Amino acid sequence: MSEPAPLFRVVRGRPSAEETAALTVVLVAARAARARAARQAATRAQSTWASHARALRAQPAPGQDAWRRSALPS
C-alpha cells in the first residue's frame, strides 16, 4: 500500500517541529471549520412558506374574518 499524500510540503527554509505542528493545527482547524459550515448550510431550516407542512395544516374554521386567517402562517 502506498503512503497517503502529505497535508503540506515545506518548499523553503527549515521549520522546527513546533512550527510544523502549529501549521498543522491551523490547517486542520481551517478544514474542520469549512466542513462544519458546509454541514450547517446543508441542514439549514426550510422557510415556513416553502414547507410542505403548510399545505397539510388544518383549514381555518368558517366565520368572521376567516379569509384573513387563511393567509396567516400556522
Backbone torsions as a table, in degrees:
resi	resn	phi	psi	omega
1	MET	NA	139.0	-179.7
2	SER	-83.9	159.0	179.2
3	GLU	-72.5	147.9	176.8
4	PRO	-68.6	154.6	179.4
5	ALA	-64.3	142.3	-179.8
6	PRO	-68.5	153.4	179.2
7	LEU	-67.1	-38.9	176.8
8	PHE	-153.8	169.7	-178.6
9	ARG	-135.7	132.8	176.8
10	VAL	-84.4	122.2	-177.8
11	VAL	-104.4	-14.8	179.8
12	ARG	-150.6	140.0	178.0
13	GLY	88.7	178.8	179.8
14	ARG	-132.4	86.3	179.8
15	PRO	-69.9	149.7	176.9
16	SER	-75.6	171.0	178.4
17	ALA	-62.1	-37.3	179.5
18	GLU	-66.5	-40.8	178.7
19	GLU	-66.2	-40.3	177.2
20	THR	-64.7	-41.1	178.5
21	ALA	-65.0	-41.2	179.1
22	ALA	-63.2	-42.6	179.0
23	LEU	-64.8	-39.3	177.9
24	THR	-61.7	-43.5	179.6
25	VAL	-61.6	-43.8	-179.5
26	VAL	-63.6	-44.3	-179.5
27	LEU	-65.7	-41.9	179.4
28	VAL	-66.9	-39.6	178.6
29	ALA	-65.7	-40.0	178.2
30	ALA	-64.8	-40.2	178.8
31	ARG	-65.7	-40.8	178.9
32	ALA	-65.8	-39.0	178.8
33	ALA	-65.1	-39.8	179.0
34	ARG	-66.2	-40.2	178.2
35	ALA	-66.3	-39.8	178.7
36	ARG	-64.6	-41.1	178.7
37	ALA	-65.2	-36.8	178.5
38	ALA	-67.7	-40.1	177.8
39	ARG	-64.9	-41.7	179.9
40	GLN	-65.1	-38.4	178.5
41	ALA	-66.6	-35.1	-179.2
42	ALA	-73.7	-29.1	-176.7
43	THR	-104.5	15.3	-179.6
44	ARG	-59.9	140.3	-177.0
45	ALA	-64.4	143.2	178.9
46	GLN	-79.7	144.4	-179.6
47	SER	-67.2	157.8	-179.9
48	THR	-62.3	-36.4	-178.4
49	TRP	-68.0	-31.0	-178.5
50	ALA	-90.8	-8.9	-176.1
51	SER	-71.4	136.2	176.9
52	HIS	-70.9	-19.4	179.9
53	ALA	-64.6	-26.1	179.2
54	ARG	-62.4	-38.0	-179.9
55	ALA	-72.3	-21.9	-177.2
56	LEU	-93.9	-3.3	-176.0
57	ARG	-69.0	162.4	-179.4
58	ALA	-67.8	143.2	178.9
59	GLN	-73.2	147.9	-179.9
60	PRO	-67.3	147.3	178.9
61	ALA	-72.2	143.6	178.1
62	PRO	-64.8	150.5	179.1
63	GLY	153.8	-173.5	-178.9
64	GLN	-63.1	133.7	-179.5
65	ASP	64.0	23.0	179.0
66	ALA	-63.9	-36.3	178.8
67	TRP	-61.8	-34.9	-179.2
68	ARG	-72.2	-42.2	179.9
69	ARG	-67.7	-24.5	-177.8
70	SER	-69.1	-21.9	-179.5
71	ALA	-91.1	-10.2	-178.3
72	LEU	-81.0	138.6	176.4
73	PRO	-67.5	146.1	-178.7
74	SER	-84.9	NA	NA
